[in-house]
Structure formats: C-alpha cells, structure tokens
Amino acid sequence: MARPSPAAPASRLMRLARPAAAMAMVLAVPLTASAMASVESSTRAELARFMTVFQEVKASYVEPVDDSRLVEGAIEGMLAALDPHSGYLDASDFAQLRTQTDGEYGGLGLSVTMEDGAVKVIAPQAGTPADRAGIKAGDYITHIDGELIVGYTLDEAVEKMRGQPGTTIRLTVVRPGRDAPIQTSITREVIVLRPVTWEVKDGIGILKLNTFSENAARELRAAMVAVERSLGRKPTGWILDMRSNPGGLLDQAVAVSDLFLERGEIVSQRGRRASDIERFSARPGDAAGGLPVIALIDAGSASASEIVAGALQDHHRGLVMGETSFGKGSVQTVLPLSETSALRLTTARYYTPSGRSVQEGGIVPDIRVPQISDPDYRTRPVFREADLRRHLTNERGIENRAVEEDAVTDPRFSQTAEQLREQGIEDFQLHYAAQTLARLARNPQLVAELSGRRAAAATRVPVRSNR
C-alpha cells in the first residue's frame, strides 16, 4: 500500500495513527432495527443519568459553575476511563502536541507521565539539560523550586517545568534504589526537536534517531549521506540508535523502515473490526546498500521505534540489540474539535510483518545487552507500558522471547561502570554494538543466523512477560 503523502500540520496531527475518515467508516456500519433500538435505549438512559448529575451540580454546588467547565470536565473524565493514551487535548495540550511533531520550546527535554499522583520520567531527550543533569527513566519528580507537586495534574507539572530559556529550575528527584532524594538545579534551554544526529566511529556510521517528528526519515537519509561523505566511502555498517525514542508519526516510522528494506510489509494496523486492516509496505531500494545494521533499543523505545525495530527483526535485515522495548502497540488518531482543542483516541493496534503485537510485551532484542555503564542500572526499576493503569491488553497474550545468546551471560556484563570508564567506555551498549557490527561485516550470514535462533527460541520457550 502506498505510504501517506505529506500534509499540512493540522492534518499531520491526525496522522499520528490513522486517518479520521476511518472512524467515520466504523460509525457508518449499519445496525439491525432491534440492535439500534437497544443501543439507543441504553444510551438514552445513561445520558439521562448524566444530565441529572449536571443539573444537580448547576443548581446546588456551593459556587456557580460555568457550563463549559462542567462539560470539559465530563469529557476529560470520559476519556480518562479509557486506555492511558486516549485523552482530551485543551489549548495547552494541543499546542504541546504540535511542538512534539514539528516545533521547539523552552524547557528541560523530558518525557513524563503521571503515576499515582506523582510525575514519573519516561525518558530524557539526548543532549538536553535534563539528560546532562543525569535525570533517568523511572525517576519521580516530587518538588519544583521547593514546591510539592504531588497531586498536580500532568499538564500543571509540565507547565511549571517549561519556561524562558536561560532561567534555572530546582528539582527534587526520588530515584528507586537511592536512600535520599536527589537535589538538582537545571537551566532551561530552547529544546530543538532535532530528530537525527550522527557520528562516525571506527568506520561505522552511528545514526541517533531521537524522535519520529516530521521529516525524520528525510533527515536520517541526509545523515547517511553525510556519513559516506565524511568517510569518502561506504561505512562498515550502520548502528541505528533508537534508545529512549518515545515514537511519533506513523508515516515517519514507515519511511525510516523503508530506508533499510527492499520489499515486504513494514507494519499493519487493525481496528475494532476484523476487516479494518491497513498495511504499509516497503518500496524497492535499500538506502543502506545492504550493509549490516544493528538497531539499539531500550525500555524507553516506544511506538514508532518498535515499528522500525520489529520490521528489521522480522525481515532479518538487522540485529536488534539492547533491552526489551516499552511495549506500546496501539495507534492514536487526533481528531480536532475546534481551533484549539482535539480528541486523541486509540483506534487500532499495530502488528509487525510476522503478525506480532508488541502491546505490553514490547520488542525483545536478538541480543540482550544491559547498559552497565549506567551506575544505577542494577537498582533502577524498569518502567514499561504494562505498568500503566488501564493499558490495553495483548489480545494474543504476552510471551517473552527467550534468546539463545542470553543462555550464557557474557562475562563483560559483570563489569562495573567505574571499570568501564577506566577503559574509556562511556556507553557500553553502543560499544558492544560497534564490536558486534565489525564481526557482522566480516560474516554477513551471522545476521540471519542470530535472528533465526531468536525466532526458534521464541517458538520453543514461551513464558509470561515480566513487568
């Protein structure tokens, strides 16, 4: 199927998952007269209950309340009863979503969520003030400038963390595994959502994909050209680093995958009905020139990152290395309600080319490599989709894919962060990937062999997913 074509920003937001027109098709499915009557009767009864509460609040609440405030609260409550990725976007949220897809802002560079009334860090964006200050995935932010924010809404907390570039903010951070809270002062900067950065190391092209914002695939292609020009030749191979990449636009996930694939399905998305399936396929032409590829992922790699990793893995086009990904296997449609508000609704699940759903379980790497250069690695808990309240369940159940390479622990994994620093290794996962890629360049058949063993092991040893 042809990929989505470029569009204006407003329609681009709607393509975070699937076209809004698909929703209209679902709603247009004819019902029998008896089914329609049953639905209408049930709906009328529930709406009558809602209106009773609405009228009681209007008439008896201790202070006058605007209709718009009550209706907006009702909408927010309705969507809060669904999965954690559906929600109502007011003017501030809508503007923030636009920023995430194609803008910049003054702030810290954090992706956060809400858990039990506390702000929890999903991941810091690489190279941002939060990243340089040592904020980690799984941290809890409890105070901002000395003010307790437990009980704030997520929007209120995010608003307090954003601000004028050059101003300083004090955070109190609780990190599981640490006895005392961490106090840190961070200076806000203009956070430019640069989707791609690159470097060359030992003849290897290292592509850091930070987000799937607009033009991410085009910038990734430009980075590949820049690597080749820097070397004056083709690189030994490519490392596609998608660690802590929370995802983004579906069309960019498809386009990024297409850069490494010659043919075949990239991803499919399936809605409520069995027949509601949309497939996206690769076009001829491998921009990577058939060179070996390693995709790096971790628990912060979500959504679009998992689409790319799953496509490379299923087509045996490259090795997936690192840690099991976040496990967000659903797609959201953004439906504008007005100039300043919108509805973000989960409308489908997506599946890898082999038909796997990554919902809850995530993408399991072909070769598991822990980030032992992080001194808090062994004590910091992992946070994934399955830990979110009201998350969608995996319709086919969750299986941890047992990987044969994990049967024997690599002795290098027992090293400490301090020992690695003495060797000049600041990023163990990247270092391990570069060493492995050099081996793959000498023996390209290893990619198919290693990924084939993973698939065989997954078939033999299904177990429940760990959380």
N, C-alpha and C positions, 0 to 999 in steps of 0.2 A: 504494500500500500504506500502511496506517496506520502512524504512527510508533510507536516503542517507548513504552510507558507508564512513568511514574515508578516507581521501585522502591527497596527498602532498600539501604544502602551495599554489602552483600556482593554482591547481585545486580547492582548498578550496575557494580561492577568487572568483572563478566562481560560487560557490555555495552560494554566498550571497543571491541569489534568486533562480535561476533555471538553469539547465544545458544549456550550449551554444548550444548543439545539437538541442534543441527545436527551436532555432531561425532558424537553417538550415531547419527544417521541415516546418516552416512557409514560408520561402522563396521558398521552393520547390513546393508549391501549383501551379498546372497548371492553366494557363490563356487561355482564348479563343484567337484566332488569332486577332480578332478585338480589344479586350481589351489590348493584348500585344502591338499591333501597336500604340494604343492611349497612353499607358504608355510610350513607347519608344519615341514617338514624343514629348510628354510633357517634358520628362526628357532631351532629346537632346536639346530642346530649352532653358531650364534652365541652362544646363551645358555650352551652348554656351554663355549665358549671364555672367556666372561666369568667363569663360576664357577671355571674353572681358575686364572685370574689372582686372583680373590677369595681362593681358598683358599691360594694361594702367599703372598699378602701377609699373610693372617692367621697363617700358620704360620712365615714366615721373615723378616718385616720386623724391623728392629733393635729396635723398641719395640712393645709391644702396641697394637693399633688397634681402636677400637670399631666394631661392625658399622654403626651408624648413620652414623658418619663416612665409612666406605667407600661406603655406598650413596648418601649425599648427594653425595659427590664423583663417583660414577658418573653420577648424574642430571645434575649440572651439566655434566659432560663430554659427555654425550649431546646436551644441548640446545645446548652451545657449538659443536657440529658443524653446526648449522642456521644460519639467517639471523641477523643481529645483533639482531633484535627478539624472538626467542624466548629463553626462559630460565627458570631455576628461581628462585622467589622464596622466600627464607627469611623468618624472622620480621621481620628488619630491612627487607628489601626490600618485604615485604607491607605493613608499616606505612607505608613511604615512598610506595607506590603509593596508599594511601588518602589520604595527605596531599596528593598531587598532584591528586586528584579533588575533595576537599572539606575540606581542613584548613589548618593553619598550622604553622610550625615556626621554630625559631631558627637562623638561618644567613645566607648571603650573597646568595641569589637567583640561583643559577647552574644552567643545564642543562649537563651534561658527559657525555662519553663516554670510552672508552678506545681509544687508538690506539698500537700497538707498545709497550705497557707504559707509556705516558705519558697523563696526564689532559688531554683536549682540550676546550675550551669550545665548546659548540654555540651558546649564546646566553645573555646575562644577561637577567633579567626586568626590564622597565622600572620605574624608580623604586626599585630595590633597592640595597643597599650596593655590590654588585658593579658595577652599572650606573653608579652615581655615581663609583666609583673608576676608571672607564674601561676595565674588562675588556671585551674584544671577542671576537666569534665567531672561532674559529680560533687563539686563544691557547693555549699549553701551560702548565700549572701544574706546575712541577718541584719546588718546595720549599714546605712548610708549616711556619711557625715555624722556618725554618732546616734542617728535616729533609728529606732527599731522599725523594720519594715515587715516583720511577720504579721500577716493579716491584710497587707496591702493587696490590691489586685495586681495581676501581672503588668497591665498597662501602666498603673501608677508607679510601679517599681522601675519599669523600663524608662518612663519619662524622667524619673529622678536621676537615672544613670546617664542619660543623654544630656548634652549641654554645649555651651560655647567652647570651641577648640581653644586649648591653652589654659583652661580652668582645671583645678585639681579637685578630685573627689576622694574621700576616705571610705574604704570598705572594710567591714568586719566579715571574715570568711570562716565558716566552720567546715573543716575537712575531715570526713570519717577516717579514723585511724590516727588522727592527731589529738593529743590531750588538751591543747589550748587553742582558742581561736587565733586566726592569723589576721593581723592588722596591716593594711597596705594602703598607700596613697598612690593614685594613678592620675596622670594628666591626660585629659581628653584631647583627642586629635580628630581631624577630618578623616573619617573612615571611608576610604575609597574602595568600593567593592570590585577590586581587580580580580577577575575570575582566574587568571593564569599567571604564574611566574615560572621561570625556567633557569636551569644551570647545566653546565657540562662538568662531569667528574670522571676521570679515567676513561674518556672516550664514550661515556654513556650519557644519553640525553635524559635529564630528570625534569619531568613536567609536573608542576604542582597545580592541581585544579582545586581552587578554593570554593567555588560556588557555581551553580548552573544558571547564572543570570543571562540576560540577553547577550548574544554574540559570544558566548563562552566557547563554542565549537570553532568559530572563526578565529578567535584569539589563540586557541590551542593549536590550530593549524599553523598560524603565523609563528608561534613559539617553536614548532617543529622545524620550520624553515630556518628560523634564527639559529637553532642548534646546528643544523647542517652547514650553514654559512660560517659559524664560529669554528667548526672543525675543519671545514674545507672538504668534507666528505660525509658519507652516511655514518651515523653513530654505531657503536657496537650493538646497541639495543635501546629500548625505551623503558623508563620507570614512570608509570602514571600514578602519582601520589594523590589519593582522594581521602586521606585521613582527615577526620573532623570536618568533612564537607557535608553539610546538612541537606543538600539537594537543591531543588529549584524547578526550572521549567522543563516540562516533558520533551518539547521539541529539541532542546539542547542536549538532553540525555540521549535521545535517538541520534542526533548529529555527531556527538562525541563518539558514541559506539561505532558509528559508520566510518569514522576515520581509520579504524583498525580492522574492519571486516570487509570482505569481498562480496558476500552474499548471505542470504538467510534471514530469518526473523530475529529482530532485536528484542522486542517486548510486545506483549499483548495486554490489553486491559479489558476487564469483564465486569459488567454492571450487574444489576439485580436479576435480570432475566438471562437464561442460558444462551439465548441468541444474541444478546447485547455484547458483542465482542468486536474489538478494534485491534488490528495488528499493524505493526510497524516493522519494515524490513530494510536491510542494507542495500545500497546501490553498489554497482561494480566499482572497484578502485580502492586499494588499501594505501592510505597516505603514509603509513608506517613502513611501506615497502617490504612487508613480510618479515621484518626484523623481529627478534624476540621481544616480548612485552611482559612486564610484571606490574600488576595493579596492587597498590598498597591500600589497605582499608583498616579501619579500627571501629570501636564501638560508637564513634561519632559520625561514621559514614552512613548516610541515610538516603532513602528515597531514590533520587536520580543517580546518586553514587552507586546504589545497589543494582539499579538497572544496568549500568555500564559494566560493573563487576560480574553480574550474572550472565550478561551476553558474552563477554570474553571467556568466562569459565565454561559455559555450555558449548561454545563453538571450539573449545580447546585452542583458542587464539593466543592466550597468555596465561601465566600463572597468577593466581590471586594469593596474596601474602599478607600477613599481619594478624589481626584479631577479628572475630566474628562481628559483623556489622550491626547497626542499630535495629533493623527489623521492621522498617516502615514500608509495608507493601500495599498501601492504599493511595488512591489518587483523589485530588480535590478539584472541584470546579468553583471558580469565583464568579458569582452572579451579581453584578452591580444592581443595587436597589434604587440608588439616586446618584447625584454627582459626588456625594461624599460618604456613601455607605455601601456595603455589599454583604452578601451571604457567601461564606466559604463552607461548602458542603462536600462530604465524602460521597462520591458517586460510583466508585469502582475499586476493584483490586487489580493489581498488575501481576503478571507472571513472566518468568524468564522463558527463553526459547524452548527449553525442555518441559515447560509446563509447571515449574516450581513456583510456589508462592513464598515470598520471603517474609510475609507478615508474621510477627512475633519472633520467628527463628532466625531471620537475617541470612546473609551470605556467609557461609563458613569457608574460610580460606583453604586453598590447596595445601599450603604450608603455614602452620601457625608459628608466628614469631612474636614473642612478647616484647614490649617496649621497656626493656630492663635498664635503659639509660635514664628513665624517669625514677628518681629515688623513692617516690610514693607508689610505684606501680603495684607492689605486693599488698599494700594495705588499703589502697583506694578502691571502693566498690565500683562495680560496673553498672551503668545506667542505660537501659535499652527500652524499646517500645513495649515489651512485655511487662515492664514495671509501671507503665502509665495506667491510671484508673480508666475504666470503660474502654480500653483498647479493643479493637476488633480481633476476634479470634481467627486463627488459621483454619479455614474450612476443611483442610486435609490433614490437620494435626501437625505437630511440630516434631521434627526429627533433627537431632544433632548429627551432622555428617562426620562419622569417625574417619580420621585421616591417618593412613598408614604411617606417614612420616612422623606423626606425633607419638607413635608407639614407643619410640626410643627418644628420650629427651636429649637434645643437642647439648653437649657439655658447655658450650658457650653461653647457654641460657642461665647458668648458675653464677655468672659474673655479677659484680655489684656495679652500681652507677659510678662509684669512685674509681674502680679498676678500669672501667671503660674510658673515663676521662683521662686517666694516665696514658692510655693508648691513643688518645686523640679522637675518640669516638664519642660524638655528642648525640647522635641519633642512631641507635642500634638497629632499628628496623630498616632504615634506609641503607645503612652499611651492609646489613645482611642481604638485602635485595640486590645491591650492586655486585656483591660477590657471587650471588646465585646467577645473576644475569650474565656475568662473564663465563660461567660454566655453560649456560644455555647457548651462548653464541658459539661455543666450541662443539656443542652437541644439540642441535635444534630439536631432535627427536625427544629430548627429555621433557619438553612441554607436554606433549601428548601422553607420554608415559606417566608423568607425575599426576596430571589431571585425570587420566584414566584410572589410576589407582584410587584416587579420591572418590570417583564415582562408584567404583567397585566396592570400596569400603563402606560407602553410604548405603549401598543396597544390602550389604551383609549385616550391618550392625546399627539398626535403628534404635535410638533411645530418646527419652523425653528431653526436651531442651532444658538447659539450666537457665536460671534467671539472672 
